[in-house]
Amino acid sequence: NGAIRMSKETNTLIVPFGVTGDYKICNNNLILSYGEPIDTKNYSIDEANKILRDSIKKLVLENRNR
């Protein structure tokens, strides 16, 4: 809830991102991808959390299928 609350209080967008791969030095399989910015002001905290969670899940699954 923290990111959503801060976004709503500061009227800022949230940019979701997905990270997959191994977090090891000199490893070339780490993938970081960004989703579309989310404007939380028209959603409740629960709705915005679900949208953010679904967006991140989609990004991670897309990264794994590369």
Secondary structure per residue as TSV (DSSP state, phi and psi in degrees):
chain	resnum	aa	ss	phi	psi
A	1	N	-	360.0	-19.7
A	2	G	H	-60.9	-47.9
A	3	A	H	-64.6	-39.5
A	4	I	H	-67.4	-44.9
A	5	R	H	-60.4	-44.8
A	6	M	H	-63.7	-39.9
A	7	S	H	-62.2	-44.7
A	8	K	H	-67.1	-41.5
A	9	E	H	-69.3	-30.4
A	10	T	H	-104.2	1.1
A	11	N	T	54.1	48.0
A	12	T	-	-119.9	160.8
A	13	L	E	-85.8	155.7
A	14	I	E	-110.7	130.5
A	15	V	-	-104.8	108.8
A	16	P	-	-71.8	149.4
A	17	F	E	-143.7	151.4
A	18	G	E	-120.7	136.7
A	19	V	E	-124.0	128.2
A	20	T	E	-135.3	160.4
A	21	G	S	112.0	-173.9
A	22	D	-	-93.2	134.2
A	23	Y	-	-90.5	67.7
A	24	K	-	-128.2	149.2
A	25	I	T	-64.2	138.3
A	26	C	T	63.9	29.9
A	27	N	-	-107.1	133.7
A	28	N	S	-100.1	15.0
A	29	N	-	-107.7	11.6
A	30	L	-	-78.8	126.5
A	31	I	E	-121.9	130.1
A	32	L	E	-122.8	123.2
A	33	S	E	-131.4	149.9
A	34	Y	E	-113.7	145.4
A	35	G	-	-101.8	-176.2
A	36	E	-	-71.4	140.6
A	37	P	-	-58.2	145.1
A	38	I	E	-112.6	125.5
A	39	D	E	-94.6	112.5
A	40	T	-	-87.2	-8.2
A	41	K	T	-64.1	-25.9
A	42	N	T	-95.9	9.6
A	43	Y	S	-122.7	154.2
A	44	S	-	-73.1	167.9
A	45	I	H	-60.2	-43.4
A	46	D	H	-63.8	-42.9
A	47	E	H	-64.0	-45.4
A	48	A	H	-64.8	-38.5
A	49	N	H	-61.5	-41.3
A	50	K	H	-65.3	-42.8
A	51	I	H	-61.8	-45.4
A	52	L	H	-63.7	-47.2
A	53	R	H	-60.2	-45.3
A	54	D	H	-64.7	-38.3
A	55	S	H	-64.8	-44.5
A	56	I	H	-65.4	-42.7
A	57	K	H	-59.1	-43.5
A	58	K	H	-61.7	-45.0
A	59	L	H	-61.1	-44.1
A	60	V	H	-64.9	-44.1
A	61	L	H	-64.0	-39.4
A	62	E	H	-63.3	-40.4
A	63	N	H	-62.9	-41.7
A	64	R	H	-66.3	-28.0
A	65	N	T	-87.8	4.1
A	66	R	-	-77.3	360.0
